[in-house]
Amino acid sequence: MLDPLVNGLIAATLVVAAVTALLSLLRRATPQFVSVAVLGIGAAAVVQAGSAFVQFIAGPRPDEPGTFLGYLLSSILIVPAAWLWARVEPGRWGNGVLCIGCLTLSVMIVRMNQLWVFGG
């Protein structure tokens, strides 16, 4: 896995999670810049998953390939699902869903990196 991309993705998800948590507490609608940031995170997650899959196929594999591939697939699905849910519910709870989605993605990326580093 590409460390700069992994670290940048984790940092971005944590920042967006903090912003959406604050917006949820303030009972505000999701601003346009948050939606753009979430879509950018989703695109970065797809790039990261693609590069990780290529490295998985071409190089050494983690000790738990099924778990790694499960996290890989889930990592590209969780943010778009949260974004769609937030679009349906644009108020307080939509921001809460985006917060949870971003936190979930950051944990998944950390776990995939652990599987890769310690098992690859």
C-alpha positions in Angstrom: 0.0 0.0 0.0 1.2 3.5 -0.7 2.0 5.2 2.6 1.5 8.8 1.5 -1.9 8.0 0.1 -2.9 5.9 3.2 -1.8 8.7 5.6 -3.5 11.4 3.6 -6.7 9.4 3.3 -6.8 8.8 7.1 -6.1 12.5 7.8 -8.8 13.7 5.4 -11.4 11.3 6.8 -10.7 12.4 10.3 -11.0 16.1 9.4 -14.3 15.6 7.5 -15.6 13.4 10.4 -14.8 16.2 12.9 -16.5 18.8 10.6 -19.6 16.7 10.1 -19.8 15.9 13.8 -19.8 19.6 14.6 -22.4 20.3 11.9 -24.5 17.5 13.4 -24.3 18.9 16.9 -25.2 22.4 15.6 -28.1 20.9 13.6 -27.0 22.3 10.3 -27.5 21.1 6.8 -24.6 19.6 4.9 -22.8 22.4 3.1 -21.6 21.9 -0.5 -17.9 21.9 0.4 -18.5 18.9 2.7 -20.2 17.0 -0.1 -17.3 17.8 -2.4 -14.8 16.7 0.3 -16.6 13.4 0.9 -16.7 12.7 -2.9 -12.9 13.5 -3.0 -12.4 11.0 -0.1 -14.4 8.4 -2.0 -12.3 8.9 -5.1 -9.1 8.7 -3.1 -10.4 5.5 -1.5 -11.0 4.0 -5.0 -7.4 5.0 -6.0 -6.0 3.5 -2.9 -8.0 0.3 -3.3 -6.9 0.0 -6.9 -3.2 0.4 -6.0 -3.6 -2.0 -3.1 -5.3 -4.6 -5.3 -2.5 -4.3 -8.0 0.1 -4.8 -5.3 -1.9 -7.7 -3.9 -1.9 -9.4 -7.2 1.7 -8.6 -8.2 3.6 -8.8 -5.0 3.6 -10.4 -1.6 0.3 -11.0 0.1 -0.9 -10.5 3.6 -1.3 -13.5 5.9 -5.1 -13.0 5.8 -6.0 -12.4 2.2 -9.7 -12.8 2.7 -9.9 -10.3 5.4 -7.8 -7.9 3.4 -9.9 -8.2 0.3 -13.1 -7.8 2.4 -11.8 -4.5 3.9 -10.7 -3.5 0.4 -14.1 -3.9 -1.1 -15.9 -2.4 1.9 -13.5 0.6 1.8 -14.8 1.7 -1.7 -18.4 1.2 -0.7 -18.8 2.8 2.7 -18.3 6.5 1.8 -20.6 6.5 -1.3 -23.3 4.7 0.8 -22.9 7.3 3.6 -23.0 10.2 1.1 -26.2 8.8 -0.6 -27.8 8.4 2.8 -26.8 12.0 3.8 -28.3 13.3 0.5 -31.6 11.7 1.4 -31.5 13.1 5.0 -29.8 16.5 4.5 -30.2 17.7 8.1 -28.6 16.7 11.4 -28.7 13.0 10.9 -27.2 13.1 7.4 -24.1 14.8 8.9 -24.0 12.1 11.6 -24.1 9.4 8.9 -21.2 11.1 7.1 -19.2 11.3 10.3 -19.7 7.6 11.1 -18.9 6.7 7.4 -15.7 8.7 7.5 -14.6 7.3 10.9 -15.4 3.8 9.6 -13.3 4.3 6.5 -10.3 5.6 8.6 -10.5 2.5 10.8 -10.7 0.2 7.7 -7.7 1.9 6.1 -5.7 1.6 9.3 -6.6 -2.1 9.6 -5.8 -2.8 6.0 -2.4 -1.2 6.5 -1.8 -3.3 9.6 -2.7 -6.4 7.6 -0.4 -5.4 4.8 2.6 -4.3 6.9 2.6 -7.1 9.4 1.4 -9.9 7.2 2.9 -9.0 3.8 
